Amino acid sequence: MTNDIIISYNDDGNNLTTKINFLSENLNYPLTVYFTSTNIIIWETTIKISNTWCLLPNGRNVDIRIIDNNGDLILNKMWLFNSKSDTCEIEFIKWCQNFYLVNGYKPNGIVIGAHTGNSGEWVESYKQNLIGNTLLIEPNFKPFDKLVSNYQHDNRFNFKKIVVSESDDFVDFYTDENSESESSSLIKNNLLKNTNSSICHKIKSVTPNNLFTNFTTDWLHIDAEGYDAKILLMINDVYLHKLKFIIWEHIHLDDDIKIKLKEKLEFFNFKVIIGLDYNTFAIKN
C-alpha cells in the first residue's frame, strides 16, 4: 500500500498543504477519501482512476481515511505530533518541559473556550503529561458536557460553564441552533461568518481578574472568537506579571488591536510570536 498511495506535505510557513497521489491500477476504484479533524469530516472526495491526486490546502491536525469500492478501509493515517505541528503547540510543549525542570512542578493553566477538549495547543502537552492543575472554561452546553466527559477522570481539571468578559453578570452569548458551534461568540457577527443563523443565550460571565483571583495560573490559552484581545487587555498588571505563557487566536483581530496587544505584552517582558494558522503566542523572556 505504501507504493500505491503516496501522501506528501508542503509547509509554506502558514499552511500545510496535503497532497495524496494514487499510483496503482490495482486498487479497487472508486475510492472515497475523508479528511477528518476532531471527529468531524471537513472534506471528502472520490478518486475514480489511478494516476491522479487530491489536495487539501491545510492538512495540519487532520486524519486521512480512504475506503475502497468494497467498503474496506485501506488507509487510516492519524495525525501525529511532529515537526509539522503548529509553532504554538511545539513551543508550548518545550516551555512546559523547561518549566518543570526549573520549578519542580508542572505549570497550572486556564483554557478559555476549551470546547470539547479534543483540540487546542494545550491538548498535546496534556497527552504528554506536562501540565498541572487546569481550569477548563466552555459556555456552550453540548461541548461543555463532552468536555467534562473527556476529562472527568483526571482530578487536575476543574470546569466552569461561563464566558469571560468585562462583566460579572449575565451577558448575551451567540451560538448556532444546536448550541455547539466552535464559532460561538460574544460577538454575533463573528459567529455569522461561519453559520447562517444564530440564537442568543444569557450566560454567566466573570472578568479575567476575578478569574485569576480564584485560580493561580502560569499559562493561559484563549479561543474566544474575537474576544481574545479584549480579555488580555483587561488583565491587570499583577496577573500579567505572574503569567509566563499565553496563546490566543488572532483571526478576528484587526491590525490596530494586534499592535496594541503586542505593545502591552512586550512592556511586561513577553516575546510575541505569530504561529501558523490562526494563533499567536507570547512567552515571558
N, C-alpha and C positions, 0 to 999 in steps of 0.2 A: 504493500500500500504506500510505502514511503516514496517510491519512484512513480507511482500512479498519480498522486496528488501532491503538489508542492505548495507550501504556504510560505510567503515571504513578507517581510515588514520593511517599510521605508519611513524613517523618522526625519521629518523636515524641521524639527525643533519646536513645532507646535502640535501637529497631528501625526499619528502613527498609522500610515496607510497600510492596509492589509490586503494582499493580493493572493488569490488561490488559482493555480494553474492545474487543469485537468488534462493529463498527458496520455492516458491509456485508453485504447479502444475496448479493453476487456472489462471495464466497469459496466455495471448494469444500469444503463441510462434509461430514462432521465433521472437525474439526481436532484434532490432538494437540499439546499444549503441554508442553514439557520445561523444567524449571528445573535447571540443572546447575552444579556447583561442583567445581573441581579434577578434572575428567573423571569425576565421579560424578553420576548423576541423583538429585537429592534429592527431587523430586516431579514427577509428571506428571498431566495431567488431559485430558479430552476435552470439546471445545466442539461442541455438536451444531447450534446455530442462531445466527443473528445477534442483535444487541441483547442480548447477555449479557456476562458478565465472569467473570474468575477472579482470585484474590488470594493472594499469598504473604506471610505475616506478616513475614518477614525476608528481603529480597532483596539485601542487601549482598554483594558479591563473587559474584554469581550471573549466569550467562549464561542467555539465554532463546532457545529454539528452537521454531518452530512448523512442523508438517508438515501439508499438506492431504490430502484423500482420494485424490489421485492419487499420493501419495508425494513431492510436491515440497516442498522446504524453502523456505517462503515468507517466513520471518523468522528471522534469526540475529543476535541482539543480544548482543554481547560486553560484559561489564562492563569499564568503563574507569575508571582512577583519576581521581577528580574530587572536588568539594566534598562529595559524599555518602559518600566513603570513611571508614573508621574514623578517629577522632580520633588514635589512637596512630600509625597509618600516616602521616597528614598531618604530625603534629608531628615524627615521626622523620625524614621527608624534609627538613623545614625545618632540623632540627638538624644533619643531615649536611651540608647545603649551607653552613650557617654555620660548622660545624667546619672545613671545607676552606678557607673564606675566612680564618679566624683562624689556623689552624695550618699551612696549606700542604700538607697531605696528607689522604687520605681515612681516616676512622676505622676502626680494626680492631675486630672483634667476635667474640662466641661465641654460637651458637644451640644451646640445649639442648632437644632434642625437635624437630628440623627436619623429621621425617617424610620425604616425598619432595621437599620443597623447592618444591612447586607453589604453596604459600600461606604466609602469615605476614606480619606487618607489616614485616619486613625485605626482602621479595621485591621490592616496588615500588622501594625505594631501590637495590637491585641492578640492576633493569631500567634505572634512570636513571643507572647507573654512579656511584653516590655513596658506596659503601662500599669499604673497603680489605681487607686480609687478614682472612679469616673462617674460624673453625673450626666445622664443622657436625657436630653430635652426634645420632645416632639409634640406639637399641638394637635395634629390630626389623629382622630380616634383609631381608625383601622391600622395605620402604620404604627401608632403607639402600642396597640395591642400586640402586633407582631414583634415589635422591638422588645417588649417585656418578655415575650415567649422566647425570643432568641437569646436573651442574656440573663434570665432569672436564675439560672443555675449557678451564677458566679456572684458571690457576695461583695465583690469590689464595686459593683454597679448599683447606682441609685437612679430613680426615674422621676421625671416631672412632665405632666401634660399641660404645658404652658407655652406662651410666647415670651420673648424678651424684647422690651421696647422702652420708651421713655415714661411709661405709665406703670403704676402698681395697682391698676384697676382692671376691669374687663374691657377689651378692645375688639374692634372689628377684624376678623381674620377671614381671608377669602380662599376658597378651595373649590374643587370640582364637585359634581353631583354625588360622587362616590366617597367623598371626603378622604381621598388617599393620594392625590396628585403630588408628585415631588416638586411641582412648581407652585404649590400653595404659598400664599404670601400675605403680609400685612399691606402690600401694595397691589391693588386689584389689577392694574394694567400689566404687571409682570406675570401674573397668572394667565391673563388672556393672551399672552404671547404664545402660549403652548396649549390652550384649550379654548373651545368656542363659547363656553358659558361658565358662570361662577355662582356660588352660593356664599352667603356670609354667615359666620357663626360669631357669637360673643365668647371670647376665650380669655381666661385669666392671664394677666401679664405681670411680669416683675421687671424692675430695672436691673441692668447689669450690676450696679453697685450693691443692691440688696442681695443679688445672687451671690456675689463674691463674699459678702459679709458672712454668709452661712455655709460657704464651701470654699476651703482653701485649695487653690489650683496653681499648677506650674505651667500648664498649657491650655490653649483654647482653640476649638475648632468651630467655625461658624459657616452654616449653609442656610441663609435666611432670605434667599431670593430677592436681593436688592436692599435688604435692611442691614447687611453686614457692616458697612462702613458707619452707619448711624450708631449701631451698637458699640463698635470700637471707639468711636469719638466720644461716647458718653462715659466710658470707663474713667474713673478718677485717677489721679496721679499715684496714689498709694498702691492700687491694684495693678496699674501698669508697671510699676517698679517690680512687683512680685512675679508677673508673668514673664516667661522665658521663651516660649514658642507659640506662635499664633498662625492659624491657617484660616483663610476666608475666600469666598467666591467673589470674583471681580466682574463677572459677566454683565451685570445690570448697572454697574457704576459708571458715571460719566468722568471725563478726564479731570475736571476740577476737584471732585471729591477724592479721586485717586491720589492726586498731588497733595491735597490737604492731609489725608490719612498718612501718606508716606512721610511727610514732614513731621507730623506729630510722633510717629513711631521712631523715626531717626533721632528725634530730640531725646527720647527715652532709651537711646543706645541700642535700638534694633537695627539690624540689617534687613532690608526689604527686598525680596526676590520674587519675580514673576515666574510661576510654574508653567507647566504645559496645560493645555485645555483651558479651564475656567478659573484656576486657583492661583492665589498669591500667598506667600508665607513670609513671616518675619521671625528672625532668630536673634536673641539677645547676644550682643558682642561680648 
